[in-house]
C-alpha cells in the first residue's frame, strides 16, 4: 500500500471517529501500531475498510492485544448487517446460532476455541460445506473436547484455520485481535460462488493454477466426483472434479481441489502429463466450468482416496517412512539399485531419514529426477536441512540434477532420462534414484530398469505398489490396490512397450521392449549393455571385482 494513501489529516480522522467503547478511523488509514508487511497488515486494513472491527484507542489497533467477547460477536454482525449496537449484534448472533450462551460478559477475553466455535457457527449459518481436515499434524489435540474436534476438523478443511507454528492448535490460549482480523480477511474468499477463473500460474510441470478457490466451485453446486466441462481457449475438455492427481489415470485430465481445502486454488492438470503445453494455456487466460454429469466419477474417486501421515511415529520403521528400498527384481543384483523419497527436499519431513539410510547403504551415485540447482541450494539453506551425506555426494560430483517434468511421453522427459542413465553408466554403484515422494517419476524409472533386467509384470507391479502400501496403507490385492496399479505402473509399462491403453501385458517381452525404448531415447547398444552389466552385479562383483 502506498504511504500517500494512509496520510490523512488528524482533523479528518477526528471527524470520522466514533465511540462504542472503541475508535474507528478513515478508510485506508492504518493505525500507528500496525506496521507494513506483517502477516496481519492487509487483514487489519480489510476490517477497517469494511468497518468490521474498531480501534481500541486513538490510532491504536493493538493487533497482538487480547480479543474481547463483544468485539468477536459484533464483528460477525457487522459483516452481515453493518454497524449497530452491541445489543442488536448479540440478539442477531443468538437468532442465527452464532452465540448460544446465556450470560454475556462483553469485556471478557475469549479463548481461541471460542473464536473458532463462533466462526464455525457462522460458516454453518452461511452453509459452507467442506470435506473436513485432519488433526493428525497437531501435537496438542488431546486437549480438545469431543465437541471441539468436529469444529476444528471442519475449519481445517476449509483452510481458514491453520494452527500455530510447532504443530499447535493452542485452543485454550486467549485469542488475539489480529487473528480475528485475519479470519475476516479470508472469509469472503469462502463465501462467493463462481464457475470462472483466470490462469495465474503455469508451473514447471505444466499444471495451471487459477485465481478461483475450491470453495467457489463447491458453493456453485459442484461436488467432488462430478464430471465437468472445462472451457479454455477453443478447447472444451471433460475432466472430473477431484482432490489429488492420483485420482485419475496417467494421461487423464483433472480439475483438482487440493485436499478438498476450500481456500486452496483450483488446479487443472494432466496426471503425468503437461496440460499447459497440450492445450496452449497461458497466464491471464480465462477458464470456465460447466457440469457434465453429476456424480459421474464419484465411485471411481471414492476408490482412489488415499490418506498419508507425515509423522514418523505413525510408521513401523524409518525404511517404511522414507519409502527407501533396495530393488532386486529380475536380474538386478543385491545392494545395487535403490529408490526412495527425497533425501534432500524435506517438505514431507522424510529427508533426514532417507539421507541416513542412503549413508547406511553406501550409496555412491544419486539420480535426482525432481530438482534443479537453484532448488537444491534452497534446501541446503533451510533451517531444517539435515542431509549431510547427500550434500557431500553432491559436492563430490556424484549427484545429477535432472529437473524432470511428469509427462513421461514428452521429448524433454526422454532427453533428461537419457542424461540420467548415462550418468549411471559412467559412475559407481550403489545407485539411488529419487524424485520427491519416490512414487511417480522414480516409479517409472524403476519400472523401466526392472523390465530391462528381465523382471516380470507382477514383480514390477509389486515393487511399485510397495510405495502405496508404505505411504497410504493400501491393502495388498484389494480393489484399490489393483485400480492404482492398473492406472499407473501398468500403463507406464504399456507406454514403454508402445502399446495402447489397457492392452494385456502377459505375453509382452518387457526386456526387449525396454531395450527398444532406451534405443529410442538415444542410448547406444554399448551403453545399454554396460548399464545391464552394472545393474546385474551382486555383492561379490561389487566388492571383489577381480572375482567377477
Secondary structure, 3 states (H helix, E strand, C coil): CCHHHHCCCHHHHHHHCCECCCECCCCCCCCCCCCCCCCCHHHHHHHHHCCCCCECECCECCCCCECEHHHHHHHHHHHHHCCCCHHHHHHHHHHHCCCCCCCCCCCCECEHHHHHHHHHHHHHHCCCCCCCCCCCCCCCHHHCCHHHHHHHHHHHHHCCCCCECCCECCCCCECEHHHHHHHHHHHHHHHCCCCEEEEEEECCCCCEEEEEEHHHHHHCCCCCCCEEEEEECCEEEEEEEECCHHHCCCCCEEEEEHHHCCCCEEEEEECCCCHHHHHCCCCCCEEEEEEEECCCCHHHHHHCCCCCCCCHHHCCCHHHHCCCEECCCCCCCCCCEEEECCCCCHHHCCHHHHHHHHHHHCCCEEEECCCCHHHHHHHHHCCCCCCHHHHHHHHCCCEEECCCCCCCCCHHHHHHHHHHHHHHHHCCCCEEEECCCCCCHHHHHHHHHHHHCCCCHHHHHHHHHHHHHHHHCCCCCCHHHHHHHHHCHHHHHHHHHCCCCCCCCCCCCHHHHHHHHHHHCCCCHHHHHHHHHHHHCCHHHHHCHHHC
